[in-house]
Structure formats: C-alpha cells, structure tokens
Amino acid sequence: MTGRAGEIELTPDLLLAAYREGYFPMAESRTGPIFWYSPDPRAIIPLEQFQSSRSLRQVLKKKLFTITVNVSFQEVIAACASRAETWISDEIVEGHAHSVESWRDGRLSGGLYGVAIGGAFFGESMFSHEPNSSKVALAMLVDRLRDRGFILLDAQFMTEHLRQFGTQEIPRGKYLQILRKALQINAEFDEPAPHDSGL
C-alpha cells in the first residue's frame, strides 16, 4: 500500500502522525519523489526472539566495538543517506529520532537510526563500514528496547540481511494491532533502565 507525498511538506507533526497510523515515507531515489508506504505484509523484529549468530555473539563478547546513543546522529544520517535520501528533519531529532553508533579505534564504523513513539521503535536505516559494526548496533538497540519496555521494533520491509536476526513478516492488520498497543505504552528511549545493558 503506497501513496505519493507529492508537494506535501514533511513536517515533524505529519511524520509522527503517519508513523502512528502505520505509514512511513521513502524516496524512490536520491532525487526522486517521496512516497508513503504501509506494506502488507510488514516486517518486524520480535524483541524477545531476536537471533544472534554465533559469530555475532563472539564479537559482542570480545567488545570489539564501543556503542553510543545519539552521539553522532548527523554522521549516522549522512552515512545512511549515501544510498537513500533521509526525511528526518532537525526538528524531529529532539525526543523522537535516535541513532545508535558503533565505534572502533575512535572511528565511526557503523550504526542505525529510527524513530521512537510510545513503546514502538521504527527502524529507518543502518550502515556498516566494517564487518559486524551495524549488527552490534542492532543487537544493542534490541537490548535497550527490551530494557525500557518497548514491544515493537518495526523493520518495514524484509531483507536477507534482516532475516538472519529472526525478522518476521506479519499481516498489515496484525501489525496495526501491535502498533496500537505499543502506542499506549509510556516507554522512554533515553531513560536509564533498571538493568541497563551498557548503552
């Protein structure tokens, strides 16, 4: 299910309203028009069934990467935008859009960003400059969401990369049911958790 944004200005209020209704914007190309999407089926990463490969668990155990949150949001956006336009404005960053960064030897190696509303996190894009860097960021994001009471991690579309983590495709109707439940939860992405995993 798609619809063209056309000349509509993508204001923070419009974006947040769209997310709450199960829609997200995506550009067809770096210079092309932006469309609204609400796919059926919808891809989600079940937080309690997140799958880490043996190699990823070893990387996490060795602590090869340092993970931060919201430290280099613009750098993450720029890295993700090398393959697709971003529609996240400066205004929406405060309190809603978040980044998770992977660092190695003081250099930004990978990361991801998305939008948090209630108990839902809408993953938008991720990038990796070296093996496992974005995977570590995703694993730490999942820990953070679980620790803080989130119940929905929206992955939008299924990809082979996401499939390895236990990503599932569910009917749009079921997704909207989970979304409505998630939006009623008062979860705070930035708040410390009782059993913080280190992020």
TIFI-699324 format. One record per residue (C-alpha): x, y, z; residue in one letter. Coordinates in Angstrom, 3 decimals, m for minus. Layout:
N
> east,north,up,rest
> X,Y,Z,A;
...
This chain:
199
> east,north,up,rest
> 0.000,0.000,0.000,M;
> 1.634,3.219,m1.138,T;
> 0.733,6.820,m1.738,G;
> 2.729,9.725,m3.087,R;
> 3.686,12.522,m0.721,A;
> 3.932,14.876,m3.682,G;
> 4.215,18.505,m2.683,E;
> 3.209,17.883,0.939,I;
> 5.746,19.324,3.358,E;
> 7.078,16.573,5.608,L;
> 6.706,18.406,8.903,T;
> 7.523,16.704,12.224,P;
> 3.828,16.609,13.151,D;
> 2.887,14.975,9.849,L;
> 5.676,12.419,10.123,L;
> 4.745,11.417,13.649,L;
> 1.060,11.191,12.720,A;
> 1.958,8.956,9.776,A;
> 4.058,6.628,11.920,Y;
> 1.169,6.315,14.376,R;
> m1.097,5.186,11.516,E;
> 1.407,2.649,10.194,G;
> 2.861,4.709,7.337,Y;
> 6.436,5.747,6.661,F;
> 7.990,7.887,3.900,P;
> 10.620,6.654,1.482,M;
> 12.307,8.243,m1.506,A;
> 12.409,6.241,m4.719,E;
> 15.859,7.651,m5.441,S;
> 18.179,10.344,m4.116,R;
> 16.456,12.949,m6.299,T;
> 13.081,11.284,m6.814,G;
> 9.713,11.904,m5.166,P;
> 8.903,10.645,m1.690,I;
> 6.126,8.089,m1.268,F;
> 4.142,6.889,1.743,W;
> 4.326,3.167,2.453,Y;
> 2.291,0.840,4.636,S;
> 3.312,m2.583,3.304,P;
> 1.372,m5.800,3.642,D;
> 2.980,m7.921,4.961,P;
> 5.039,m5.816,7.358,R;
> 8.457,m6.838,8.688,A;
> 9.100,m6.676,12.424,I;
> 11.918,m7.910,14.644,I;
> 10.351,m9.688,17.647,P;
> 12.275,m8.307,20.600,L;
> 12.052,m11.481,22.667,E;
> 13.067,m13.748,19.772,Q;
> 15.952,m11.706,18.416,F;
> 18.527,m14.103,16.986,Q;
> 22.265,m13.548,17.308,S;
> 24.564,m15.752,15.272,S;
> 27.475,m17.484,16.972,R;
> 29.909,m15.107,15.266,S;
> 27.943,m12.059,16.429,L;
> 27.841,m13.373,19.991,R;
> 31.617,m13.748,19.865,Q;
> 32.015,m10.190,18.607,V;
> 29.769,m8.921,21.399,L;
> 31.690,m10.912,23.983,K;
> 35.034,m9.567,22.764,K;
> 33.674,m5.996,22.914,K;
> 35.386,m5.051,19.671,L;
> 33.118,m2.028,19.278,F;
> 32.150,0.800,21.595,T;
> 28.443,1.597,21.386,I;
> 26.934,5.045,21.920,T;
> 23.451,6.509,21.547,V;
> 22.577,9.875,19.972,N;
> 26.219,10.966,19.995,V;
> 26.708,11.346,16.219,S;
> 23.195,11.456,14.808,F;
> 24.070,13.627,11.820,Q;
> 27.039,11.430,10.911,E;
> 24.816,8.361,11.003,V;
> 22.216,10.104,8.835,I;
> 24.907,11.115,6.340,A;
> 26.255,7.560,6.167,A;
> 22.779,6.108,5.654,C;
> 21.952,8.795,3.075,A;
> 24.740,7.574,0.812,S;
> 22.180,5.118,m0.617,R;
> 18.839,6.844,0.051,A;
> 17.517,10.261,0.968,E;
> 16.592,10.933,4.556,T;
> 13.395,12.693,5.556,W;
> 14.263,13.108,9.227,I;
> 14.394,16.833,9.934,S;
> 16.349,18.586,12.662,D;
> 13.101,19.355,14.486,E;
> 12.133,15.707,14.829,I;
> 15.500,14.699,16.278,V;
> 14.638,16.044,19.713,E;
> 12.845,13.328,21.625,G;
> 11.790,11.109,18.723,H;
> 14.599,10.254,16.296,A;
> 17.578,8.374,17.679,H;
> 20.832,6.903,16.493,S;
> 22.943,4.019,17.764,V;
> 26.613,4.196,16.826,E;
> 29.375,1.572,16.672,S;
> 32.918,2.847,17.152,W;
> 36.261,1.154,16.718,R;
> 39.577,2.836,17.445,D;
> 37.786,6.175,17.698,G;
> 36.193,5.916,14.252,R;
> 32.500,5.599,13.434,L;
> 32.263,2.088,11.996,S;
> 28.525,1.517,11.705,G;
> 25.157,2.390,13.124,G;
> 21.459,2.852,12.637,L;
> 18.685,5.350,13.275,Y;
> 14.966,5.328,13.760,G;
> 12.002,6.978,15.441,V;
> 10.619,6.118,18.886,A;
> 6.965,6.761,19.772,I;
> 5.467,5.225,22.880,G;
> 6.522,1.585,23.005,G;
> 7.325,1.395,19.290,A;
> 10.649,1.935,17.547,F;
> 10.511,2.444,13.788,F;
> 13.852,1.413,12.305,G;
> 14.708,3.517,9.286,E;
> 18.196,2.717,8.050,S;
> 21.536,1.240,9.025,M;
> 25.043,1.296,7.617,F;
> 28.319,m0.530,8.099,S;
> 31.861,0.485,7.236,H;
> 33.339,m2.753,8.552,E;
> 32.007,m6.241,9.270,P;
> 29.617,m6.672,12.206,N;
> 29.509,m2.986,13.153,S;
> 25.839,m2.465,12.269,S;
> 24.919,m5.900,13.655,K;
> 26.379,m4.943,17.031,V;
> 24.422,m1.676,16.947,A;
> 21.215,m3.585,16.216,L;
> 21.845,m6.114,18.997,A;
> 22.417,m3.300,21.467,M;
> 19.295,m1.496,20.223,L;
> 17.242,m4.618,20.907,V;
> 18.667,m4.819,24.439,D;
> 17.839,m1.180,25.015,R;
> 14.264,m1.520,23.770,L;
> 13.623,m4.601,25.884,R;
> 15.101,m2.951,28.985,D;
> 12.839,0.078,28.569,R;
> 9.543,m1.684,27.930,G;
> 9.202,m1.344,24.159,F;
> 7.144,m4.045,22.451,I;
> 7.526,m3.221,18.743,L;
> 10.622,m2.944,16.553,L;
> 9.396,m2.114,13.058,D;
> 11.739,m3.200,10.255,A;
> 9.403,m2.093,7.429,Q;
> 10.431,m4.497,4.644,F;
> 12.007,m7.956,4.875,M;
> 15.554,m8.269,3.559,T;
> 18.010,m11.160,3.609,E;
> 20.190,m9.135,5.965,H;
> 17.338,m8.714,8.448,L;
> 16.114,m12.299,8.120,R;
> 19.172,m13.617,9.998,Q;
> 18.021,m11.833,13.171,F;
> 14.662,m13.598,13.325,G;
> 12.769,m10.882,11.489,T;
> 9.195,m11.893,10.690,Q;
> 6.612,m10.775,8.178,E;
> 3.138,m10.331,9.597,I;
> m0.149,m9.207,8.003,P;
> m0.693,m5.473,7.999,R;
> m3.805,m5.866,10.162,G;
> m1.868,m7.689,12.865,K;
> 0.898,m5.093,12.661,Y;
> m1.604,m2.296,13.232,L;
> m2.980,m4.131,16.276,Q;
> 0.502,m4.387,17.783,I;
> 1.190,m0.766,16.861,L;
> m1.933,0.487,18.618,R;
> m0.962,m1.434,21.739,K;
> 2.602,m0.106,21.570,A;
> 1.455,3.497,21.251,L;
> m0.365,3.213,24.575,Q;
> 2.887,2.377,26.376,I;
> 4.807,5.199,28.014,N;
> 8.314,3.974,27.160,A;
> 11.237,6.413,27.100,E;
> 14.142,5.600,24.796,F;
> 16.564,7.891,26.611,D;
> 15.651,6.960,30.176,E;
> 18.043,4.741,32.183,P;
> 16.754,1.195,32.608,A;
> 16.846,m0.758,35.879,P;
> 19.149,m3.308,34.261,H;
> 20.872,m1.151,31.668,D;
> 22.901,m3.237,29.219,S;
> 25.558,m0.560,28.930,G;
> 24.114,1.643,26.203,L;
